[in-house]
Amino acid sequence: MKYDFDQLIDRDTTHSTKWLKFSDPDVLPMWIADMDFLCPPEVTNPMIERVNQGIFGYTDTPISLTKLFIEHVHKTIGWKIEEDWIVWVPGGVVGLNISCKTVLAPGDIALVPSPIYPPFTEAPENMERGFVKTFLKDINGRLEFDVEDIKELLSDDAKMLYLCNPQNPGGTVFTNRELEDLSALCQENDIIVCSDEIHADLILDDNLKHTPYASLNSFAQENSITIMGPCKTFNLAGFPIAAAIIPNEELREDFERNSKGIVAHIDTMAFVAAEAAYRSAIEWKSELVEYLKTNKSLLSKSINDIEGLSLCGPEAGFLAWIDCRQSGLDSPVKFFVEEAKVGVHGGEFFGNEKYVRLNFGCPRSILEEAISRIEKAFSQRK
Protein backbone atom coordinates (compact mmCIF):
# COMPACT_ATOMS: atom_id res chain seq x y z
CA MET A 1 0.00 0.00 0.00
CA LYS A 2 1.07 3.56 -0.68
CA TYR A 3 -0.41 4.79 2.61
CA ASP A 4 0.49 3.55 6.10
CA PHE A 5 -2.69 2.68 7.95
CA ASP A 6 -0.67 0.76 10.55
CA GLN A 7 0.90 3.94 11.91
CA LEU A 8 0.05 4.64 15.55
CA ILE A 9 -0.87 8.24 16.38
CA ASP A 10 -0.98 9.64 19.93
CA ARG A 11 -4.24 11.57 20.21
CA ASP A 12 -4.22 12.10 23.98
CA THR A 13 -3.02 15.70 23.70
CA THR A 14 -5.48 16.80 20.99
CA HIS A 15 -8.64 17.01 23.15
CA SER A 16 -9.99 14.07 21.17
CA THR A 17 -13.58 13.28 22.12
CA LYS A 18 -12.90 9.64 21.35
CA TRP A 19 -9.81 9.33 23.50
CA LEU A 20 -11.08 11.41 26.45
CA LYS A 21 -14.30 9.41 26.86
CA PHE A 22 -13.20 6.98 29.56
CA SER A 23 -11.80 7.95 32.96
CA ASP A 24 -9.91 4.64 33.17
CA PRO A 25 -6.72 5.16 31.13
CA ASP A 26 -6.47 1.40 30.52
CA VAL A 27 -9.67 1.36 28.44
CA LEU A 28 -9.06 1.26 24.68
CA PRO A 29 -11.56 3.69 23.09
CA MET A 30 -13.40 2.15 20.15
CA TRP A 31 -16.79 3.80 20.37
CA ILE A 32 -17.46 7.00 18.39
CA ALA A 33 -17.35 7.00 14.55
CA ASP A 34 -13.94 8.63 14.31
CA MET A 35 -11.07 6.68 12.71
CA ASP A 36 -7.51 6.62 14.07
CA PHE A 37 -5.85 7.11 10.68
CA LEU A 38 -3.89 10.09 9.44
CA CYS A 39 -5.63 12.11 6.76
CA PRO A 40 -3.68 11.83 3.52
CA PRO A 41 -1.14 14.51 2.60
CA GLU A 42 -3.29 15.23 -0.45
CA VAL A 43 -5.75 16.75 2.03
CA THR A 44 -3.46 18.15 4.71
CA ASN A 45 -1.01 19.91 2.37
CA PRO A 46 -3.69 22.19 0.85
CA MET A 47 -4.89 22.91 4.39
CA ILE A 48 -1.37 23.92 5.44
CA GLU A 49 -1.11 26.19 2.40
CA ARG A 50 -4.42 27.81 3.31
CA VAL A 51 -3.32 28.34 6.93
CA ASN A 52 -0.09 29.93 5.73
CA GLN A 53 -2.12 32.45 3.74
CA GLY A 54 -3.16 33.74 7.15
CA ILE A 55 -6.58 35.35 6.68
CA PHE A 56 -9.72 33.46 7.72
CA GLY A 57 -12.70 35.57 6.77
CA TYR A 58 -16.15 34.47 5.72
CA THR A 59 -15.96 32.05 2.80
CA ASP A 60 -18.39 31.40 -0.04
CA THR A 61 -18.97 27.83 -1.12
CA PRO A 62 -16.39 27.05 -3.82
CA ILE A 63 -18.10 26.21 -7.10
CA SER A 64 -15.17 23.90 -7.75
CA LEU A 65 -16.09 21.84 -4.67
CA THR A 66 -19.66 21.39 -5.86
CA LYS A 67 -18.50 20.29 -9.31
CA LEU A 68 -15.99 17.83 -7.81
CA PHE A 69 -18.67 16.40 -5.54
CA ILE A 70 -21.07 15.94 -8.46
CA GLU A 71 -18.34 14.17 -10.46
CA HIS A 72 -17.46 11.97 -7.50
CA VAL A 73 -21.04 10.82 -6.92
CA HIS A 74 -21.59 10.12 -10.62
CA LYS A 75 -18.34 8.19 -10.97
CA THR A 76 -18.68 6.11 -7.80
CA ILE A 77 -22.41 5.31 -7.69
CA GLY A 78 -23.77 6.46 -11.03
CA TRP A 79 -26.16 9.10 -9.73
CA LYS A 80 -26.37 12.28 -11.82
CA ILE A 81 -26.88 15.27 -9.54
CA GLU A 82 -27.59 18.77 -10.77
CA GLU A 83 -25.66 21.67 -9.28
CA ASP A 84 -28.80 23.52 -8.20
CA TRP A 85 -29.93 20.56 -6.08
CA ILE A 86 -27.09 20.92 -3.57
CA VAL A 87 -27.22 22.89 -0.33
CA TRP A 88 -24.01 22.69 1.70
CA VAL A 89 -24.48 22.53 5.48
CA PRO A 90 -22.05 22.27 8.42
CA GLY A 91 -22.49 18.54 8.98
CA GLY A 92 -24.96 15.72 8.51
CA VAL A 93 -26.65 16.16 11.89
CA VAL A 94 -27.45 19.76 10.99
CA GLY A 95 -29.08 18.41 7.83
CA LEU A 96 -31.25 16.01 9.84
CA ASN A 97 -32.51 18.85 12.02
CA ILE A 98 -33.22 21.28 9.18
CA SER A 99 -35.03 18.52 7.28
CA CYS A 100 -37.25 17.90 10.27
CA LYS A 101 -38.10 21.58 10.63
CA THR A 102 -38.71 21.87 6.90
CA VAL A 103 -40.95 18.85 6.35
CA LEU A 104 -42.88 18.59 9.60
CA ALA A 105 -45.42 21.11 10.87
CA PRO A 106 -46.37 21.13 14.56
CA GLY A 107 -48.38 17.97 15.18
CA ASP A 108 -46.71 16.03 12.35
CA ILE A 109 -44.50 13.03 13.10
CA ALA A 110 -41.49 11.28 11.61
CA LEU A 111 -41.04 7.52 11.33
CA VAL A 112 -37.62 6.44 12.60
CA PRO A 113 -36.34 2.88 11.93
CA SER A 114 -34.54 1.69 15.07
CA PRO A 115 -31.88 0.87 16.23
CA ILE A 116 -30.36 4.03 14.79
CA TYR A 117 -27.88 6.79 15.40
CA PRO A 118 -29.51 8.99 18.13
CA PRO A 119 -29.56 12.33 16.25
CA PHE A 120 -32.38 10.85 14.15
CA THR A 121 -34.65 10.77 17.20
CA GLU A 122 -33.16 13.91 18.73
CA ALA A 123 -33.96 16.04 15.68
CA PRO A 124 -37.77 15.87 16.12
CA GLU A 125 -37.35 16.63 19.81
CA ASN A 126 -35.11 19.60 19.01
CA MET A 127 -37.68 20.94 16.54
CA GLU A 128 -40.62 20.18 18.87
CA ARG A 129 -42.04 17.63 16.47
CA GLY A 130 -43.15 14.07 17.11
CA PHE A 131 -41.71 10.72 16.06
CA VAL A 132 -42.45 7.03 16.35
CA LYS A 133 -39.96 4.19 16.09
CA THR A 134 -40.38 1.31 13.71
CA PHE A 135 -38.04 -1.50 14.65
CA LEU A 136 -35.69 -3.07 12.14
CA LYS A 137 -35.59 -6.86 12.04
CA ASP A 138 -32.34 -8.68 12.76
CA ILE A 139 -32.21 -11.36 10.05
CA ASN A 140 -29.11 -13.45 10.66
CA GLY A 141 -27.26 -10.36 11.85
CA ARG A 142 -28.47 -8.06 9.05
CA LEU A 143 -30.83 -5.24 9.98
CA GLU A 144 -33.79 -5.10 7.58
CA PHE A 145 -37.01 -3.10 7.28
CA ASP A 146 -40.16 -4.48 8.87
CA VAL A 147 -42.56 -3.25 6.20
CA GLU A 148 -45.63 -4.56 8.00
CA ASP A 149 -44.64 -2.72 11.16
CA ILE A 150 -44.17 0.49 9.17
CA LYS A 151 -47.63 0.07 7.64
CA GLU A 152 -49.20 -0.32 11.08
CA LEU A 153 -47.54 2.86 12.32
CA LEU A 154 -48.63 5.00 9.38
CA SER A 155 -51.17 7.68 10.14
CA ASP A 156 -52.34 10.98 8.71
CA ASP A 157 -49.79 12.71 10.95
CA ALA A 158 -46.82 10.80 9.50
CA LYS A 159 -45.16 13.09 6.96
CA MET A 160 -41.52 12.00 6.91
CA LEU A 161 -39.43 8.86 7.22
CA TYR A 162 -35.79 8.95 8.27
CA LEU A 163 -33.57 6.54 6.37
CA CYS A 164 -29.95 5.72 7.16
CA ASN A 165 -28.28 3.92 4.26
CA PRO A 166 -25.74 2.43 4.77
CA GLN A 167 -27.31 1.87 8.14
CA ASN A 168 -25.79 3.03 11.42
CA PRO A 169 -25.23 1.09 13.66
CA GLY A 170 -25.90 -2.11 11.69
CA GLY A 171 -23.96 -1.42 8.50
CA THR A 172 -26.69 -2.70 6.15
CA VAL A 173 -26.46 -1.62 2.52
CA PHE A 174 -30.12 -1.71 1.52
CA THR A 175 -30.83 -3.35 -1.83
CA ASN A 176 -32.75 -1.82 -4.70
CA ARG A 177 -35.69 -4.10 -3.91
CA GLU A 178 -35.76 -3.06 -0.26
CA LEU A 179 -35.61 0.60 -1.19
CA GLU A 180 -38.23 0.24 -3.93
CA ASP A 181 -40.63 -1.40 -1.46
CA LEU A 182 -40.04 1.48 0.92
CA SER A 183 -40.52 4.04 -1.85
CA ALA A 184 -43.83 2.46 -2.89
CA LEU A 185 -45.07 2.66 0.67
CA CYS A 186 -44.01 6.31 0.92
CA GLN A 187 -45.70 7.15 -2.37
CA GLU A 188 -48.95 5.54 -1.25
CA ASN A 189 -48.91 7.66 1.90
CA ASP A 190 -47.34 10.89 0.57
CA ILE A 191 -44.26 10.66 2.80
CA ILE A 192 -40.98 12.52 2.28
CA VAL A 193 -37.78 10.63 3.03
CA CYS A 194 -34.72 12.19 4.63
CA SER A 195 -31.92 9.79 3.72
CA ASP A 196 -28.57 9.97 5.50
CA GLU A 197 -26.08 8.31 3.11
CA ILE A 198 -22.90 9.58 4.76
CA HIS A 199 -21.21 6.12 4.74
CA ALA A 200 -21.96 5.46 1.05
CA ASP A 201 -18.30 5.62 -0.04
CA LEU A 202 -17.23 2.81 2.29
CA ILE A 203 -18.85 -0.33 0.84
CA LEU A 204 -16.98 -3.39 2.15
CA ASP A 205 -18.77 -6.13 0.20
CA ASP A 206 -17.63 -6.40 -3.42
CA ASN A 207 -21.01 -7.82 -4.40
CA LEU A 208 -22.92 -4.78 -3.18
CA LYS A 209 -23.42 -1.29 -4.56
CA HIS A 210 -24.90 1.74 -2.88
CA THR A 211 -28.19 2.95 -4.34
CA PRO A 212 -29.27 6.49 -3.39
CA TYR A 213 -32.92 6.52 -2.40
CA ALA A 214 -33.55 9.60 -4.54
CA SER A 215 -32.28 7.81 -7.65
CA LEU A 216 -34.99 5.13 -7.58
CA ASN A 217 -37.79 6.93 -9.43
CA SER A 218 -39.36 10.33 -10.01
CA PHE A 219 -41.42 10.22 -6.81
CA ALA A 220 -38.38 9.42 -4.67
CA GLN A 221 -36.39 12.16 -6.40
CA GLU A 222 -39.04 14.83 -5.83
CA ASN A 223 -39.89 13.77 -2.28
CA SER A 224 -36.52 13.35 -0.60
CA ILE A 225 -33.60 15.06 1.05
CA THR A 226 -30.34 13.13 0.72
CA ILE A 227 -27.37 13.84 2.94
CA MET A 228 -23.87 12.92 1.77
CA GLY A 229 -20.40 14.23 2.50
CA PRO A 230 -16.69 13.60 2.96
CA CYS A 231 -16.39 13.49 6.76
CA LYS A 232 -16.63 9.73 7.35
CA THR A 233 -14.95 8.77 4.08
CA PHE A 234 -11.83 10.87 4.60
CA ASN A 235 -11.80 11.00 8.43
CA LEU A 236 -12.71 14.69 8.64
CA ALA A 237 -15.20 14.60 11.51
CA GLY A 238 -13.55 17.65 13.06
CA PHE A 239 -14.40 19.69 9.95
CA PRO A 240 -18.14 19.05 9.61
CA ILE A 241 -19.50 19.61 6.12
CA ALA A 242 -22.23 17.81 4.19
CA ALA A 243 -24.26 18.19 1.02
CA ALA A 244 -28.05 18.18 1.32
CA ILE A 245 -29.24 17.06 -2.12
CA ILE A 246 -32.79 18.29 -2.75
CA PRO A 247 -34.06 18.02 -6.35
CA ASN A 248 -37.50 19.48 -5.51
CA GLU A 249 -37.14 23.25 -5.88
CA GLU A 250 -39.91 24.16 -3.43
CA LEU A 251 -38.60 21.76 -0.80
CA ARG A 252 -35.08 23.06 -1.33
CA GLU A 253 -36.14 26.68 -0.91
CA ASP A 254 -37.98 25.78 2.31
CA PHE A 255 -34.86 23.97 3.54
CA GLU A 256 -32.70 27.03 2.85
CA ARG A 257 -35.21 29.37 4.49
CA ASN A 258 -35.33 27.21 7.62
CA SER A 259 -31.54 27.31 7.81
CA LYS A 260 -31.34 31.07 8.05
CA GLY A 261 -30.38 32.50 11.41
CA ILE A 262 -29.75 29.13 13.07
CA VAL A 263 -27.14 27.42 10.90
CA ALA A 264 -23.54 28.58 11.20
CA HIS A 265 -21.21 29.31 8.31
CA ILE A 266 -19.25 26.31 7.15
CA ASP A 267 -15.67 26.43 8.42
CA THR A 268 -13.21 27.77 5.85
CA MET A 269 -10.90 24.82 6.44
CA ALA A 270 -13.78 22.39 5.96
CA PHE A 271 -14.20 23.70 2.43
CA VAL A 272 -10.46 23.34 1.78
CA ALA A 273 -10.34 19.80 3.19
CA ALA A 274 -13.46 18.63 1.35
CA GLU A 275 -12.31 19.98 -2.00
CA ALA A 276 -8.84 18.49 -1.59
CA ALA A 277 -10.33 15.12 -0.65
CA TYR A 278 -12.60 14.88 -3.68
CA ARG A 279 -9.90 16.20 -5.98
CA SER A 280 -6.86 14.20 -4.88
CA ALA A 281 -7.54 11.60 -2.15
CA ILE A 282 -9.52 8.95 -4.01
CA GLU A 283 -6.54 6.56 -4.06
CA TRP A 284 -6.26 6.94 -0.27
CA LYS A 285 -9.97 6.15 0.04
CA SER A 286 -9.58 3.00 -2.06
CA GLU A 287 -6.72 1.76 0.09
CA LEU A 288 -8.69 2.61 3.23
CA VAL A 289 -11.57 0.41 2.07
CA GLU A 290 -9.20 -2.52 1.47
CA TYR A 291 -7.67 -2.05 4.92
CA LEU A 292 -11.11 -1.92 6.53
CA LYS A 293 -12.12 -5.12 4.72
CA THR A 294 -9.23 -6.97 6.33
CA ASN A 295 -9.98 -5.46 9.75
CA LYS A 296 -13.61 -6.49 9.41
CA SER A 297 -12.67 -10.05 8.46
CA LEU A 298 -10.30 -10.36 11.41
CA LEU A 299 -12.85 -8.98 13.86
CA SER A 300 -15.75 -11.01 12.52
CA LYS A 301 -13.89 -14.32 12.74
CA SER A 302 -12.72 -13.61 16.27
CA ILE A 303 -16.09 -12.40 17.58
CA ASN A 304 -17.95 -15.36 16.08
CA ASP A 305 -15.54 -17.75 17.81
CA ILE A 306 -16.60 -16.40 21.22
CA GLU A 307 -19.55 -18.20 22.75
CA GLY A 308 -22.53 -15.90 23.14
CA LEU A 309 -21.40 -13.28 20.62
CA SER A 310 -22.11 -12.94 16.92
CA LEU A 311 -21.25 -10.50 14.17
CA CYS A 312 -22.54 -10.57 10.61
CA GLY A 313 -21.73 -7.17 9.10
CA PRO A 314 -21.11 -4.49 8.45
CA GLU A 315 -21.67 -4.39 4.72
CA ALA A 316 -20.33 -0.83 4.74
CA GLY A 317 -18.45 1.49 7.06
CA PHE A 318 -16.18 0.74 10.00
CA LEU A 319 -18.69 0.09 12.78
CA ALA A 320 -19.40 -3.44 14.03
CA TRP A 321 -22.84 -4.08 15.58
CA ILE A 322 -22.05 -7.02 17.87
CA ASP A 323 -24.97 -9.18 18.97
CA CYS A 324 -24.65 -10.10 22.67
CA ARG A 325 -28.15 -11.50 23.19
CA GLN A 326 -26.90 -15.05 23.79
CA SER A 327 -24.08 -13.99 26.11
CA GLY A 328 -26.14 -13.94 29.29
CA LEU A 329 -24.75 -10.50 30.15
CA ASP A 330 -27.14 -8.09 31.85
CA SER A 331 -25.09 -5.18 30.53
CA PRO A 332 -22.82 -6.06 27.62
CA VAL A 333 -21.34 -2.55 27.44
CA LYS A 334 -20.39 -2.67 31.11
CA PHE A 335 -18.63 -6.00 30.62
CA PHE A 336 -16.71 -4.82 27.55
CA VAL A 337 -15.60 -1.60 29.22
CA GLU A 338 -14.96 -2.74 32.78
CA GLU A 339 -13.79 -6.33 32.27
CA ALA A 340 -12.31 -6.39 28.76
CA LYS A 341 -11.15 -2.74 28.93
CA VAL A 342 -12.45 -2.15 25.41
CA GLY A 343 -14.42 1.07 25.14
CA VAL A 344 -17.34 0.15 22.91
CA HIS A 345 -20.52 2.13 22.43
CA GLY A 346 -23.45 0.72 24.38
CA GLY A 347 -26.32 -0.55 22.26
CA GLU A 348 -28.89 1.29 24.37
CA PHE A 349 -27.56 4.51 22.82
CA PHE A 350 -28.97 3.29 19.49
CA GLY A 351 -32.05 1.48 20.78
CA ASN A 352 -31.04 -2.04 21.87
CA GLU A 353 -28.99 -2.63 25.03
CA LYS A 354 -28.21 -6.24 24.08
CA TYR A 355 -25.74 -5.10 21.41
CA VAL A 356 -22.55 -3.09 21.43
CA ARG A 357 -21.00 -1.08 18.61
CA LEU A 358 -17.25 -1.31 18.04
CA ASN A 359 -15.24 0.99 15.75
CA PHE A 360 -12.63 -1.01 13.82
CA GLY A 361 -11.38 2.01 11.88
CA CYS A 362 -7.99 1.83 13.54
CA PRO A 363 -4.48 0.44 13.00
CA ARG A 364 -4.52 -3.34 12.98
CA SER A 365 -2.35 -3.61 16.09
CA ILE A 366 -4.99 -1.73 18.08
CA LEU A 367 -7.74 -3.99 16.75
CA GLU A 368 -5.68 -7.10 17.55
CA GLU A 369 -5.15 -5.84 21.11
CA ALA A 370 -8.88 -5.20 21.49
CA ILE A 371 -9.71 -8.69 20.22
CA SER A 372 -7.19 -10.23 22.60
CA ARG A 373 -8.75 -8.38 25.52
CA ILE A 374 -12.28 -9.42 24.55
CA GLU A 375 -11.26 -13.06 24.13
CA LYS A 376 -9.48 -13.06 27.49
CA ALA A 377 -12.36 -11.42 29.34
CA PHE A 378 -14.93 -13.88 27.99
CA SER A 379 -12.68 -16.88 28.66
CA GLN A 380 -12.34 -15.81 32.30
CA ARG A 381 -16.04 -15.16 32.95
CA LYS A 382 -17.32 -16.63 36.18
Secondary structure as UniProt FT lines:
FT   TURN            5..6
FT   TURN            12..15
FT   TURN            17..20
FT   TURN            25..26
FT   STRAND          28..29
FT   HELIX           41..53
FT   HELIX           63..77
FT   HELIX           83..85
FT   STRAND          86..89
FT   HELIX           92..103
FT   TURN            106..107
FT   STRAND          109..114
FT   HELIX           119..126
FT   TURN            127..128
FT   STRAND          130..135
FT   STRAND          137..139
FT   TURN            140..141
FT   STRAND          142..144
FT   HELIX           147..153
FT   TURN            156..157
FT   STRAND          158..164
FT   TURN            168..170
FT   HELIX           176..188
FT   TURN            189..190
FT   STRAND          192..196
FT   TURN            198..201
FT   TURN            206..207
FT   HELIX           213..215
FT   HELIX           218..222
FT   STRAND          224..228
FT   TURN            231..235
FT   TURN            237..238
FT   STRAND          242..245
FT   HELIX           249..259
FT   TURN            260..262
FT   HELIX           268..280
FT   HELIX           282..304
FT   TURN            307..308
FT   STRAND          319..323
FT   TURN            325..326
FT   HELIX           332..334
FT   HELIX           335..339
FT   STRAND          342..343
FT   STRAND          345..346
FT   HELIX           347..349
FT   TURN            350..351
FT   TURN            353..354
FT   STRAND          355..359
FT   HELIX           364..379
//
